[in-house]
Amino acid sequence: MNWYVLLYDYVANVEELRTPFREKHLELVNRHASKGQITQAGAWKNPVDGAAFIFKCADRTIPESFVQADPYVENGIVTAWEIKEWTVVAGSTVEK
């Protein structure tokens, strides 16, 4: 399994603008989390101007498909996104 970090940049006033799409966005996040594909996810705090999602999966097609299905992306809440492959060297998730 590989690690990927998905980074989002959000529009200004995201907390207001995301409201109609939030439930479907969180359903998507939780669906991937229940499969063990997302291990952590959340928005930046103060300011809320983006988010990070940590994926553990076979390849980058999983985070790519997440982006394509995300109502935040579909509805312009996300202004930019990037997927980076990540080498984990410390923490409880390190495979020995």
C-alpha positions as CSV (number, residue, x, y, z in Angstrom):
1,M,0.0,0.0,0.0
2,N,1.1,3.6,-0.7
3,W,0.4,6.8,1.0
4,Y,-0.9,9.9,-0.7
5,V,-1.8,13.4,0.5
6,L,-4.6,15.2,-1.3
7,L,-4.4,19.0,-0.7
8,Y,-7.3,21.4,-1.4
9,D,-7.4,25.2,-1.7
10,Y,-10.8,26.7,-1.0
11,V,-12.7,29.8,-2.2
12,A,-13.1,32.7,0.1
13,N,-16.1,32.4,2.4
14,V,-15.9,28.6,2.2
15,E,-17.7,28.1,5.5
16,E,-20.8,29.8,4.1
17,L,-20.6,28.6,0.5
18,R,-19.9,24.9,1.2
19,T,-23.1,24.5,3.3
20,P,-25.4,23.1,0.5
21,F,-22.7,20.5,-0.5
22,R,-21.3,19.6,3.0
23,E,-23.4,16.5,3.7
24,K,-22.6,14.9,0.4
25,H,-18.9,15.8,0.7
26,L,-18.7,14.2,4.2
27,E,-20.6,11.1,2.9
28,L,-17.8,10.7,0.3
29,V,-15.1,11.2,2.9
30,N,-16.7,8.7,5.3
31,R,-17.2,6.1,2.5
32,H,-13.5,6.2,1.8
33,A,-12.6,6.2,5.5
34,S,-14.8,3.1,6.1
35,K,-12.8,1.3,3.4
36,G,-9.6,2.3,5.1
37,Q,-8.6,4.4,2.1
38,I,-8.7,7.7,4.0
39,T,-7.0,7.6,7.4
40,Q,-7.4,11.3,8.3
41,A,-9.0,14.3,6.7
42,G,-9.9,17.8,7.6
43,A,-9.9,21.5,6.8
44,W,-7.2,24.0,7.8
45,K,-8.2,26.1,10.8
46,N,-7.8,29.9,11.2
47,P,-8.1,30.5,8.3
48,V,-10.3,27.8,6.8
49,D,-8.7,28.1,3.3
50,G,-8.0,24.5,2.4
51,A,-7.9,20.9,3.5
52,A,-5.8,17.8,3.6
53,F,-6.7,14.2,3.1
54,I,-4.4,11.3,3.9
55,F,-5.0,8.2,1.7
56,K,-3.6,4.7,2.2
57,C,-4.3,2.8,-1.0
58,A,-2.7,0.8,-3.9
59,D,-2.3,3.7,-6.3
60,R,-3.2,7.3,-7.0
61,T,-6.4,6.4,-8.9
62,I,-8.2,6.3,-5.5
63,P,-7.6,9.9,-4.5
64,E,-8.1,11.0,-8.2
65,S,-11.5,9.3,-8.2
66,F,-12.3,11.0,-4.9
67,V,-11.6,14.4,-6.4
68,Q,-13.7,13.7,-9.5
69,A,-16.7,12.7,-7.3
70,D,-16.4,15.4,-4.7
71,P,-19.2,17.9,-4.7
72,Y,-16.9,20.6,-3.4
73,V,-14.8,20.2,-6.6
74,E,-17.9,19.9,-8.8
75,N,-19.4,23.1,-7.4
76,G,-16.4,25.4,-7.3
77,I,-15.6,25.3,-3.6
78,V,-12.2,23.8,-4.4
79,T,-10.1,26.3,-6.4
80,A,-7.0,24.0,-6.8
81,W,-6.0,20.5,-5.7
82,E,-2.8,18.4,-5.7
83,I,-2.0,14.8,-5.0
84,K,1.4,14.0,-3.6
85,E,2.8,10.5,-2.9
86,W,4.1,10.5,0.6
87,T,6.8,8.5,2.3
88,V,5.9,7.9,6.0
89,V,9.0,7.5,8.2
90,A,7.6,8.0,11.7
91,G,4.4,7.4,13.6
92,S,2.0,4.5,14.3
93,T,1.4,3.9,10.6
94,V,5.0,3.1,9.7
95,E,5.3,-0.4,8.2
96,K,8.3,-2.2,9.5
